[in-house]
Amino acid sequence: MKDNDKPMGNKNPTIQSMLEHLAKETILPEKVDLWTAVRADLAASKPPLQPKELSMNKRFIFTALPLRFASGIIMAAVLVLSVVIVFTANSVTAVSAKEVLYKCMLLMDRMYTIQIA
């Protein structure tokens, strides 16, 4: 094999040697059966969840509960605050534009008299 053709990572040597052998002999893909090597590799590998890994997952769930509780409290506070803001905004009295302009004119008159004095 050339340096460029070297396998990368952790590959199964049995499958790798079978593939190299097939590449040299140029056997048709329909006649190749790699399932025996794959099954052997799967049988030799560890089960998906070991007991220690299960206990770590339980610890993660129990540490996530306080975060859920805190986020629930924050959401409730935001909801209460938004209700208070809506009721406060609805209690504002309506004022006409003439009244606003009149009050602005009075304020400007006061400022003008203060500058003159």
SULBELMO-V518837 format. One record per backbone hydrogen bond with DSSP energy under -1.0 kcal/mol. CO is the residue of the C=O (numbers start at 1). NH is the residue of the N-H. If there is no record, write none. Layout:
[[CO	NH] [CO	NH]]
//
This chain:
[[9	11] [12	16] [13	17] [14	18] [15	19] [16	20] [17	21] [18	22] [19	23] [20	24] [21	25] [22	26] [28	31] [29	32] [34	38] [35	39] [36	40] [37	41] [38	42] [39	43] [40	44] [41	45] [50	54] [51	55] [52	56] [53	57] [54	58] [55	59] [56	60] [57	61] [58	62] [59	63] [60	64] [61	65] [64	68] [65	69] [66	70] [67	71] [68	72] [69	73] [70	74] [71	75] [72	76] [73	77] [74	78] [75	79] [76	80] [77	81] [78	82] [79	83] [80	84] [81	85] [82	86] [83	87] [84	88] [85	89] [86	90] [96	100] [97	101] [98	102] [99	103] [100	104] [101	105] [102	106] [103	107] [104	108] [105	109] [106	110] [107	111] [108	112] [109	113] [110	114] [111	115] [112	116] [113	117]]
//
